[in-house]
Amino acid sequence: MRDEAKKFWLRGVAIVLGAALLLYVMDSAAFQLRRARGGGLQAVAVDEFLSTPLKGSATEYDYLGATTRNCAQALFPQYANGTWNPPCWYLTKHTDQWKK
């Protein structure tokens, strides 16, 4: 009985990991196709902040200004223009970027 349950769970884990890998490969291929056609990246305005630790467990927060960041029109982060680009669906919801 234990061997059957173990095989069942291992098969389920293998199916989930295989599906995730297939989804990533398909997403990457679609992104590369968009890049070849001149698209795939989008500029999003973000606000940058700096977090500086001070004495006594205090922290200072400074506004660095607004800038634009590239994002990938894909489900997963993609590598383009020499850097990893977050997906646009994530970056448009998280426009505050923190630096330490």
Phi and psi restraints in degrees (range 20) as a CNS / XPLOR table:
assign (resid 1 and name C) (resid 2 and name N)
       (resid 2 and name CA) (resid 2 and name C) 1.0 -66.2 20.0 2
assign (resid 2 and name N) (resid 2 and name CA)
       (resid 2 and name C) (resid 3 and name N) 1.0 -37.7 20.0 2
assign (resid 2 and name C) (resid 3 and name N)
       (resid 3 and name CA) (resid 3 and name C) 1.0 -64.4 20.0 2
assign (resid 3 and name N) (resid 3 and name CA)
       (resid 3 and name C) (resid 4 and name N) 1.0 -39.4 20.0 2
assign (resid 3 and name C) (resid 4 and name N)
       (resid 4 and name CA) (resid 4 and name C) 1.0 -65.8 20.0 2
assign (resid 4 and name N) (resid 4 and name CA)
       (resid 4 and name C) (resid 5 and name N) 1.0 -41.9 20.0 2
assign (resid 4 and name C) (resid 5 and name N)
       (resid 5 and name CA) (resid 5 and name C) 1.0 -65.9 20.0 2
assign (resid 5 and name N) (resid 5 and name CA)
       (resid 5 and name C) (resid 6 and name N) 1.0 -40.7 20.0 2
assign (resid 5 and name C) (resid 6 and name N)
       (resid 6 and name CA) (resid 6 and name C) 1.0 -63.8 20.0 2
assign (resid 6 and name N) (resid 6 and name CA)
       (resid 6 and name C) (resid 7 and name N) 1.0 -43.1 20.0 2
assign (resid 6 and name C) (resid 7 and name N)
       (resid 7 and name CA) (resid 7 and name C) 1.0 -62.9 20.0 2
assign (resid 7 and name N) (resid 7 and name CA)
       (resid 7 and name C) (resid 8 and name N) 1.0 -39.7 20.0 2
assign (resid 7 and name C) (resid 8 and name N)
       (resid 8 and name CA) (resid 8 and name C) 1.0 -61.2 20.0 2
assign (resid 8 and name N) (resid 8 and name CA)
       (resid 8 and name C) (resid 9 and name N) 1.0 -48.8 20.0 2
assign (resid 8 and name C) (resid 9 and name N)
       (resid 9 and name CA) (resid 9 and name C) 1.0 -68.3 20.0 2
assign (resid 9 and name N) (resid 9 and name CA)
       (resid 9 and name C) (resid 10 and name N) 1.0 -40.0 20.0 2
assign (resid 9 and name C) (resid 10 and name N)
       (resid 10 and name CA) (resid 10 and name C) 1.0 -63.2 20.0 2
assign (resid 10 and name N) (resid 10 and name CA)
       (resid 10 and name C) (resid 11 and name N) 1.0 -40.1 20.0 2
assign (resid 10 and name C) (resid 11 and name N)
       (resid 11 and name CA) (resid 11 and name C) 1.0 -65.0 20.0 2
assign (resid 11 and name N) (resid 11 and name CA)
       (resid 11 and name C) (resid 12 and name N) 1.0 -40.5 20.0 2
assign (resid 11 and name C) (resid 12 and name N)
       (resid 12 and name CA) (resid 12 and name C) 1.0 -64.2 20.0 2
assign (resid 12 and name N) (resid 12 and name CA)
       (resid 12 and name C) (resid 13 and name N) 1.0 -43.4 20.0 2
assign (resid 12 and name C) (resid 13 and name N)
       (resid 13 and name CA) (resid 13 and name C) 1.0 -63.8 20.0 2
assign (resid 13 and name N) (resid 13 and name CA)
       (resid 13 and name C) (resid 14 and name N) 1.0 -41.9 20.0 2
assign (resid 13 and name C) (resid 14 and name N)
       (resid 14 and name CA) (resid 14 and name C) 1.0 -63.0 20.0 2
assign (resid 14 and name N) (resid 14 and name CA)
       (resid 14 and name C) (resid 15 and name N) 1.0 -39.2 20.0 2
assign (resid 14 and name C) (resid 15 and name N)
       (resid 15 and name CA) (resid 15 and name C) 1.0 -66.3 20.0 2
assign (resid 15 and name N) (resid 15 and name CA)
       (resid 15 and name C) (resid 16 and name N) 1.0 -44.2 20.0 2
assign (resid 15 and name C) (resid 16 and name N)
       (resid 16 and name CA) (resid 16 and name C) 1.0 -64.6 20.0 2
assign (resid 16 and name N) (resid 16 and name CA)
       (resid 16 and name C) (resid 17 and name N) 1.0 -45.0 20.0 2
assign (resid 16 and name C) (resid 17 and name N)
       (resid 17 and name CA) (resid 17 and name C) 1.0 -65.3 20.0 2
assign (resid 17 and name N) (resid 17 and name CA)
       (resid 17 and name C) (resid 18 and name N) 1.0 -39.2 20.0 2
assign (resid 17 and name C) (resid 18 and name N)
       (resid 18 and name CA) (resid 18 and name C) 1.0 -64.5 20.0 2
assign (resid 18 and name N) (resid 18 and name CA)
       (resid 18 and name C) (resid 19 and name N) 1.0 -40.2 20.0 2
assign (resid 18 and name C) (resid 19 and name N)
       (resid 19 and name CA) (resid 19 and name C) 1.0 -66.4 20.0 2
assign (resid 19 and name N) (resid 19 and name CA)
       (resid 19 and name C) (resid 20 and name N) 1.0 -40.2 20.0 2
assign (resid 19 and name C) (resid 20 and name N)
       (resid 20 and name CA) (resid 20 and name C) 1.0 -64.7 20.0 2
assign (resid 20 and name N) (resid 20 and name CA)
       (resid 20 and name C) (resid 21 and name N) 1.0 -41.6 20.0 2
assign (resid 20 and name C) (resid 21 and name N)
       (resid 21 and name CA) (resid 21 and name C) 1.0 -64.9 20.0 2
assign (resid 21 and name N) (resid 21 and name CA)
       (resid 21 and name C) (resid 22 and name N) 1.0 -42.6 20.0 2
assign (resid 21 and name C) (resid 22 and name N)
       (resid 22 and name CA) (resid 22 and name C) 1.0 -62.9 20.0 2
assign (resid 22 and name N) (resid 22 and name CA)
       (resid 22 and name C) (resid 23 and name N) 1.0 -41.6 20.0 2
assign (resid 22 and name C) (resid 23 and name N)
       (resid 23 and name CA) (resid 23 and name C) 1.0 -62.8 20.0 2
assign (resid 23 and name N) (resid 23 and name CA)
       (resid 23 and name C) (resid 24 and name N) 1.0 -42.4 20.0 2
assign (resid 23 and name C) (resid 24 and name N)
       (resid 24 and name CA) (resid 24 and name C) 1.0 -65.3 20.0 2
assign (resid 24 and name N) (resid 24 and name CA)
       (resid 24 and name C) (resid 25 and name N) 1.0 -43.0 20.0 2
assign (resid 24 and name C) (resid 25 and name N)
       (resid 25 and name CA) (resid 25 and name C) 1.0 -63.3 20.0 2
assign (resid 25 and name N) (resid 25 and name CA)
       (resid 25 and name C) (resid 26 and name N) 1.0 -42.9 20.0 2
assign (resid 25 and name C) (resid 26 and name N)
       (resid 26 and name CA) (resid 26 and name C) 1.0 -66.1 20.0 2
assign (resid 26 and name N) (resid 26 and name CA)
       (resid 26 and name C) (resid 27 and name N) 1.0 -40.1 20.0 2
assign (resid 26 and name C) (resid 27 and name N)
       (resid 27 and name CA) (resid 27 and name C) 1.0 -63.9 20.0 2
assign (resid 27 and name N) (resid 27 and name CA)
       (resid 27 and name C) (resid 28 and name N) 1.0 -42.7 20.0 2
assign (resid 27 and name C) (resid 28 and name N)
       (resid 28 and name CA) (resid 28 and name C) 1.0 -65.0 20.0 2
assign (resid 28 and name N) (resid 28 and name CA)
       (resid 28 and name C) (resid 29 and name N) 1.0 -41.0 20.0 2
assign (resid 28 and name C) (resid 29 and name N)
       (resid 29 and name CA) (resid 29 and name C) 1.0 -64.6 20.0 2
assign (resid 29 and name N) (resid 29 and name CA)
       (resid 29 and name C) (resid 30 and name N) 1.0 -41.9 20.0 2
assign (resid 29 and name C) (resid 30 and name N)
       (resid 30 and name CA) (resid 30 and name C) 1.0 -65.1 20.0 2
assign (resid 30 and name N) (resid 30 and name CA)
       (resid 30 and name C) (resid 31 and name N) 1.0 -38.4 20.0 2
assign (resid 30 and name C) (resid 31 and name N)
       (resid 31 and name CA) (resid 31 and name C) 1.0 -65.7 20.0 2
assign (resid 31 and name N) (resid 31 and name CA)
       (resid 31 and name C) (resid 32 and name N) 1.0 -43.6 20.0 2
assign (resid 31 and name C) (resid 32 and name N)
       (resid 32 and name CA) (resid 32 and name C) 1.0 -63.7 20.0 2
assign (resid 32 and name N) (resid 32 and name CA)
       (resid 32 and name C) (resid 33 and name N) 1.0 -35.8 20.0 2
assign (resid 32 and name C) (resid 33 and name N)
       (resid 33 and name CA) (resid 33 and name C) 1.0 -65.1 20.0 2
assign (resid 33 and name N) (resid 33 and name CA)
       (resid 33 and name C) (resid 34 and name N) 1.0 -42.9 20.0 2
assign (resid 33 and name C) (resid 34 and name N)
       (resid 34 and name CA) (resid 34 and name C) 1.0 -62.6 20.0 2
assign (resid 34 and name N) (resid 34 and name CA)
       (resid 34 and name C) (resid 35 and name N) 1.0 -40.2 20.0 2
assign (resid 34 and name C) (resid 35 and name N)
       (resid 35 and name CA) (resid 35 and name C) 1.0 -64.2 20.0 2
assign (resid 35 and name N) (resid 35 and name CA)
       (resid 35 and name C) (resid 36 and name N) 1.0 -38.5 20.0 2
assign (resid 35 and name C) (resid 36 and name N)
       (resid 36 and name CA) (resid 36 and name C) 1.0 -66.0 20.0 2
assign (resid 36 and name N) (resid 36 and name CA)
       (resid 36 and name C) (resid 37 and name N) 1.0 -28.4 20.0 2
assign (resid 36 and name C) (resid 37 and name N)
       (resid 37 and name CA) (resid 37 and name C) 1.0 -90.6 20.0 2
assign (resid 37 and name N) (resid 37 and name CA)
       (resid 37 and name C) (resid 38 and name N) 1.0 5.2 20.0 2
assign (resid 37 and name C) (resid 38 and name N)
       (resid 38 and name CA) (resid 38 and name C) 1.0 95.5 20.0 2
assign (resid 38 and name N) (resid 38 and name CA)
       (resid 38 and name C) (resid 39 and name N) 1.0 10.0 20.0 2
assign (resid 38 and name C) (resid 39 and name N)
       (resid 39 and name CA) (resid 39 and name C) 1.0 -125.9 20.0 2
assign (resid 39 and name N) (resid 39 and name CA)
       (resid 39 and name C) (resid 40 and name N) 1.0 -149.5 20.0 2
assign (resid 39 and name C) (resid 40 and name N)
       (resid 40 and name CA) (resid 40 and name C) 1.0 96.9 20.0 2
assign (resid 40 and name N) (resid 40 and name CA)
       (resid 40 and name C) (resid 41 and name N) 1.0 -28.2 20.0 2
assign (resid 40 and name C) (resid 41 and name N)
       (resid 41 and name CA) (resid 41 and name C) 1.0 -113.9 20.0 2
assign (resid 41 and name N) (resid 41 and name CA)
       (resid 41 and name C) (resid 42 and name N) 1.0 149.5 20.0 2
assign (resid 41 and name C) (resid 42 and name N)
       (resid 42 and name CA) (resid 42 and name C) 1.0 -138.0 20.0 2
assign (resid 42 and name N) (resid 42 and name CA)
       (resid 42 and name C) (resid 43 and name N) 1.0 144.3 20.0 2
assign (resid 42 and name C) (resid 43 and name N)
       (resid 43 and name CA) (resid 43 and name C) 1.0 -92.5 20.0 2
assign (resid 43 and name N) (resid 43 and name CA)
       (resid 43 and name C) (resid 44 and name N) 1.0 132.8 20.0 2
assign (resid 43 and name C) (resid 44 and name N)
       (resid 44 and name CA) (resid 44 and name C) 1.0 -126.5 20.0 2
assign (resid 44 and name N) (resid 44 and name CA)
       (resid 44 and name C) (resid 45 and name N) 1.0 134.0 20.0 2
assign (resid 44 and name C) (resid 45 and name N)
       (resid 45 and name CA) (resid 45 and name C) 1.0 -76.6 20.0 2
assign (resid 45 and name N) (resid 45 and name CA)
       (resid 45 and name C) (resid 46 and name N) 1.0 128.7 20.0 2
assign (resid 45 and name C) (resid 46 and name N)
       (resid 46 and name CA) (resid 46 and name C) 1.0 -129.9 20.0 2
assign (resid 46 and name N) (resid 46 and name CA)
       (resid 46 and name C) (resid 47 and name N) 1.0 154.4 20.0 2
assign (resid 46 and name C) (resid 47 and name N)
       (resid 47 and name CA) (resid 47 and name C) 1.0 -102.7 20.0 2
assign (resid 47 and name N) (resid 47 and name CA)
       (resid 47 and name C) (resid 48 and name N) 1.0 130.0 20.0 2
assign (resid 47 and name C) (resid 48 and name N)
       (resid 48 and name CA) (resid 48 and name C) 1.0 -102.9 20.0 2
assign (resid 48 and name N) (resid 48 and name CA)
       (resid 48 and name C) (resid 49 and name N) 1.0 137.2 20.0 2
assign (resid 48 and name C) (resid 49 and name N)
       (resid 49 and name CA) (resid 49 and name C) 1.0 -127.7 20.0 2
assign (resid 49 and name N) (resid 49 and name CA)
       (resid 49 and name C) (resid 50 and name N) 1.0 150.6 20.0 2
assign (resid 49 and name C) (resid 50 and name N)
       (resid 50 and name CA) (resid 50 and name C) 1.0 -116.6 20.0 2
assign (resid 50 and name N) (resid 50 and name CA)
       (resid 50 and name C) (resid 51 and name N) 1.0 128.9 20.0 2
assign (resid 50 and name C) (resid 51 and name N)
       (resid 51 and name CA) (resid 51 and name C) 1.0 -106.7 20.0 2
assign (resid 51 and name N) (resid 51 and name CA)
       (resid 51 and name C) (resid 52 and name N) 1.0 117.2 20.0 2
assign (resid 51 and name C) (resid 52 and name N)
       (resid 52 and name CA) (resid 52 and name C) 1.0 -118.6 20.0 2
assign (resid 52 and name N) (resid 52 and name CA)
       (resid 52 and name C) (resid 53 and name N) 1.0 119.2 20.0 2
assign (resid 52 and name C) (resid 53 and name N)
       (resid 53 and name CA) (resid 53 and name C) 1.0 -72.4 20.0 2
assign (resid 53 and name N) (resid 53 and name CA)
       (resid 53 and name C) (resid 54 and name N) 1.0 138.3 20.0 2
assign (resid 53 and name C) (resid 54 and name N)
       (resid 54 and name CA) (resid 54 and name C) 1.0 -116.7 20.0 2
assign (resid 54 and name N) (resid 54 and name CA)
       (resid 54 and name C) (resid 55 and name N) 1.0 178.6 20.0 2
assign (resid 54 and name C) (resid 55 and name N)
       (resid 55 and name CA) (resid 55 and name C) 1.0 -66.4 20.0 2
assign (resid 55 and name N) (resid 55 and name CA)
       (resid 55 and name C) (resid 56 and name N) 1.0 152.9 20.0 2
assign (resid 55 and name C) (resid 56 and name N)
       (resid 56 and name CA) (resid 56 and name C) 1.0 73.1 20.0 2
assign (resid 56 and name N) (resid 56 and name CA)
       (resid 56 and name C) (resid 57 and name N) 1.0 30.3 20.0 2
assign (resid 56 and name C) (resid 57 and name N)
       (resid 57 and name CA) (resid 57 and name C) 1.0 62.4 20.0 2
assign (resid 57 and name N) (resid 57 and name CA)
       (resid 57 and name C) (resid 58 and name N) 1.0 22.6 20.0 2
assign (resid 57 and name C) (resid 58 and name N)
       (resid 58 and name CA) (resid 58 and name C) 1.0 -93.0 20.0 2
assign (resid 58 and name N) (resid 58 and name CA)
       (resid 58 and name C) (resid 59 and name N) 1.0 158.3 20.0 2
assign (resid 58 and name C) (resid 59 and name N)
       (resid 59 and name CA) (resid 59 and name C) 1.0 -135.2 20.0 2
assign (resid 59 and name N) (resid 59 and name CA)
       (resid 59 and name C) (resid 60 and name N) 1.0 136.4 20.0 2
assign (resid 59 and name C) (resid 60 and name N)
       (resid 60 and name CA) (resid 60 and name C) 1.0 -104.7 20.0 2
assign (resid 60 and name N) (resid 60 and name CA)
       (resid 60 and name C) (resid 61 and name N) 1.0 135.0 20.0 2
assign (resid 60 and name C) (resid 61 and name N)
       (resid 61 and name CA) (resid 61 and name C) 1.0 -114.7 20.0 2
assign (resid 61 and name N) (resid 61 and name CA)
       (resid 61 and name C) (resid 62 and name N) 1.0 125.4 20.0 2
assign (resid 61 and name C) (resid 62 and name N)
       (resid 62 and name CA) (resid 62 and name C) 1.0 -121.8 20.0 2
assign (resid 62 and name N) (resid 62 and name CA)
       (resid 62 and name C) (resid 63 and name N) 1.0 138.7 20.0 2
assign (resid 62 and name C) (resid 63 and name N)
       (resid 63 and name CA) (resid 63 and name C) 1.0 -86.3 20.0 2
assign (resid 63 and name N) (resid 63 and name CA)
       (resid 63 and name C) (resid 64 and name N) 1.0 122.4 20.0 2
assign (resid 63 and name C) (resid 64 and name N)
       (resid 64 and name CA) (resid 64 and name C) 1.0 -92.5 20.0 2
assign (resid 64 and name N) (resid 64 and name CA)
       (resid 64 and name C) (resid 65 and name N) 1.0 -18.9 20.0 2
assign (resid 64 and name C) (resid 65 and name N)
       (resid 65 and name CA) (resid 65 and name C) 1.0 123.2 20.0 2
assign (resid 65 and name N) (resid 65 and name CA)
       (resid 65 and name C) (resid 66 and name N) 1.0 176.7 20.0 2
assign (resid 65 and name C) (resid 66 and name N)
       (resid 66 and name CA) (resid 66 and name C) 1.0 -95.3 20.0 2
assign (resid 66 and name N) (resid 66 and name CA)
       (resid 66 and name C) (resid 67 and name N) 1.0 142.3 20.0 2
assign (resid 66 and name C) (resid 67 and name N)
       (resid 67 and name CA) (resid 67 and name C) 1.0 -146.4 20.0 2
assign (resid 67 and name N) (resid 67 and name CA)
       (resid 67 and name C) (resid 68 and name N) 1.0 172.8 20.0 2
assign (resid 67 and name C) (resid 68 and name N)
       (resid 68 and name CA) (resid 68 and name C) 1.0 -112.4 20.0 2
assign (resid 68 and name N) (resid 68 and name CA)
       (resid 68 and name C) (resid 69 and name N) 1.0 142.1 20.0 2
assign (resid 68 and name C) (resid 69 and name N)
       (resid 69 and name CA) (resid 69 and name C) 1.0 -124.8 20.0 2
assign (resid 69 and name N) (resid 69 and name CA)
       (resid 69 and name C) (resid 70 and name N) 1.0 145.5 20.0 2
assign (resid 69 and name C) (resid 70 and name N)
       (resid 70 and name CA) (resid 70 and name C) 1.0 -82.2 20.0 2
assign (resid 70 and name N) (resid 70 and name CA)
       (resid 70 and name C) (resid 71 and name N) 1.0 145.6 20.0 2
assign (resid 70 and name C) (resid 71 and name N)
       (resid 71 and name CA) (resid 71 and name C) 1.0 -134.7 20.0 2
assign (resid 71 and name N) (resid 71 and name CA)
       (resid 71 and name C) (resid 72 and name N) 1.0 154.5 20.0 2
assign (resid 71 and name C) (resid 72 and name N)
       (resid 72 and name CA) (resid 72 and name C) 1.0 -93.5 20.0 2
assign (resid 72 and name N) (resid 72 and name CA)
       (resid 72 and name C) (resid 73 and name N) 1.0 134.4 20.0 2
assign (resid 72 and name C) (resid 73 and name N)
       (resid 73 and name CA) (resid 73 and name C) 1.0 -83.4 20.0 2
assign (resid 73 and name N) (resid 73 and name CA)
       (resid 73 and name C) (resid 74 and name N) 1.0 77.8 20.0 2
assign (resid 73 and name C) (resid 74 and name N)
       (resid 74 and name CA) (resid 74 and name C) 1.0 -156.0 20.0 2
assign (resid 74 and name N) (resid 74 and name CA)
       (resid 74 and name C) (resid 75 and name N) 1.0 173.8 20.0 2
assign (resid 74 and name C) (resid 75 and name N)
       (resid 75 and name CA) (resid 75 and name C) 1.0 -80.2 20.0 2
assign (resid 75 and name N) (resid 75 and name CA)
       (resid 75 and name C) (resid 76 and name N) 1.0 -34.0 20.0 2
assign (resid 75 and name C) (resid 76 and name N)
       (resid 76 and name CA) (resid 76 and name C) 1.0 -117.3 20.0 2
assign (resid 76 and name N) (resid 76 and name CA)
       (resid 76 and name C) (resid 77 and name N) 1.0 159.6 20.0 2
assign (resid 76 and name C) (resid 77 and name N)
       (resid 77 and name CA) (resid 77 and name C) 1.0 -58.7 20.0 2
assign (resid 77 and name N) (resid 77 and name CA)
       (resid 77 and name C) (resid 78 and name N) 1.0 142.6 20.0 2
assign (resid 77 and name C) (resid 78 and name N)
       (resid 78 and name CA) (resid 78 and name C) 1.0 -129.1 20.0 2
assign (resid 78 and name N) (resid 78 and name CA)
       (resid 78 and name C) (resid 79 and name N) 1.0 150.1 20.0 2
assign (resid 78 and name C) (resid 79 and name N)
       (resid 79 and name CA) (resid 79 and name C) 1.0 -94.5 20.0 2
assign (resid 79 and name N) (resid 79 and name CA)
       (resid 79 and name C) (resid 80 and name N) 1.0 120.8 20.0 2
assign (resid 79 and name C) (resid 80 and name N)
       (resid 80 and name CA) (resid 80 and name C) 1.0 -157.2 20.0 2
assign (resid 80 and name N) (resid 80 and name CA)
       (resid 80 and name C) (resid 81 and name N) 1.0 148.2 20.0 2
assign (resid 80 and name C) (resid 81 and name N)
       (resid 81 and name CA) (resid 81 and name C) 1.0 57.2 20.0 2
assign (resid 81 and name N) (resid 81 and name CA)
       (resid 81 and name C) (resid 82 and name N) 1.0 35.0 20.0 2
assign (resid 81 and name C) (resid 82 and name N)
       (resid 82 and name CA) (resid 82 and name C) 1.0 78.0 20.0 2
assign (resid 82 and name N) (resid 82 and name CA)
       (resid 82 and name C) (resid 83 and name N) 1.0 12.9 20.0 2
assign (resid 82 and name C) (resid 83 and name N)
       (resid 83 and name CA) (resid 83 and name C) 1.0 -151.9 20.0 2
assign (resid 83 and name N) (resid 83 and name CA)
       (resid 83 and name C) (resid 84 and name N) 1.0 159.3 20.0 2
assign (resid 83 and name C) (resid 84 and name N)
       (resid 84 and name CA) (resid 84 and name C) 1.0 -80.5 20.0 2
assign (resid 84 and name N) (resid 84 and name CA)
       (resid 84 and name C) (resid 85 and name N) 1.0 131.4 20.0 2
assign (resid 84 and name C) (resid 85 and name N)
       (resid 85 and name CA) (resid 85 and name C) 1.0 -111.9 20.0 2
assign (resid 85 and name N) (resid 85 and name CA)
       (resid 85 and name C) (resid 86 and name N) 1.0 127.7 20.0 2
assign (resid 85 and name C) (resid 86 and name N)
       (resid 86 and name CA) (resid 86 and name C) 1.0 -68.4 20.0 2
assign (resid 86 and name N) (resid 86 and name CA)
       (resid 86 and name C) (resid 87 and name N) 1.0 157.8 20.0 2
assign (resid 86 and name C) (resid 87 and name N)
       (resid 87 and name CA) (resid 87 and name C) 1.0 -67.4 20.0 2
assign (resid 87 and name N) (resid 87 and name CA)
       (resid 87 and name C) (resid 88 and name N) 1.0 146.9 20.0 2
assign (resid 87 and name C) (resid 88 and name N)
       (resid 88 and name CA) (resid 88 and name C) 1.0 -63.2 20.0 2
assign (resid 88 and name N) (resid 88 and name CA)
       (resid 88 and name C) (resid 89 and name N) 1.0 -35.1 20.0 2
assign (resid 88 and name C) (resid 89 and name N)
       (resid 89 and name CA) (resid 89 and name C) 1.0 -62.2 20.0 2
assign (resid 89 and name N) (resid 89 and name CA)
       (resid 89 and name C) (resid 90 and name N) 1.0 -28.7 20.0 2
assign (resid 89 and name C) (resid 90 and name N)
       (resid 90 and name CA) (resid 90 and name C) 1.0 -84.1 20.0 2
assign (resid 90 and name N) (resid 90 and name CA)
       (resid 90 and name C) (resid 91 and name N) 1.0 -46.6 20.0 2
assign (resid 90 and name C) (resid 91 and name N)
       (resid 91 and name CA) (resid 91 and name C) 1.0 -66.1 20.0 2
assign (resid 91 and name N) (resid 91 and name CA)
       (resid 91 and name C) (resid 92 and name N) 1.0 -34.4 20.0 2
assign (resid 91 and name C) (resid 92 and name N)
       (resid 92 and name CA) (resid 92 and name C) 1.0 -68.8 20.0 2
assign (resid 92 and name N) (resid 92 and name CA)
       (resid 92 and name C) (resid 93 and name N) 1.0 -22.5 20.0 2
assign (resid 92 and name C) (resid 93 and name N)
       (resid 93 and name CA) (resid 93 and name C) 1.0 -92.3 20.0 2
assign (resid 93 and name N) (resid 93 and name CA)
       (resid 93 and name C) (resid 94 and name N) 1.0 -17.1 20.0 2
assign (resid 93 and name C) (resid 94 and name N)
       (resid 94 and name CA) (resid 94 and name C) 1.0 -124.2 20.0 2
assign (resid 94 and name N) (resid 94 and name CA)
       (resid 94 and name C) (resid 95 and name N) 1.0 72.7 20.0 2
assign (resid 94 and name C) (resid 95 and name N)
       (resid 95 and name CA) (resid 95 and name C) 1.0 -85.7 20.0 2
assign (resid 95 and name N) (resid 95 and name CA)
       (resid 95 and name C) (resid 96 and name N) 1.0 -7.7 20.0 2
assign (resid 95 and name C) (resid 96 and name N)
       (resid 96 and name CA) (resid 96 and name C) 1.0 -92.3 20.0 2
assign (resid 96 and name N) (resid 96 and name CA)
       (resid 96 and name C) (resid 97 and name N) 1.0 116.7 20.0 2
assign (resid 96 and name C) (resid 97 and name N)
       (resid 97 and name CA) (resid 97 and name C) 1.0 -109.2 20.0 2
assign (resid 97 and name N) (resid 97 and name CA)
       (resid 97 and name C) (resid 98 and name N) 1.0 128.0 20.0 2
assign (resid 97 and name C) (resid 98 and name N)
       (resid 98 and name CA) (resid 98 and name C) 1.0 -106.7 20.0 2
assign (resid 98 and name N) (resid 98 and name CA)
       (resid 98 and name C) (resid 99 and name N) 1.0 137.3 20.0 2
assign (resid 98 and name C) (resid 99 and name N)
       (resid 99 and name CA) (resid 99 and name C) 1.0 -117.9 20.0 2
assign (resid 99 and name N) (resid 99 and name CA)
       (resid 99 and name C) (resid 100 and name N) 1.0 149.5 20.0 2
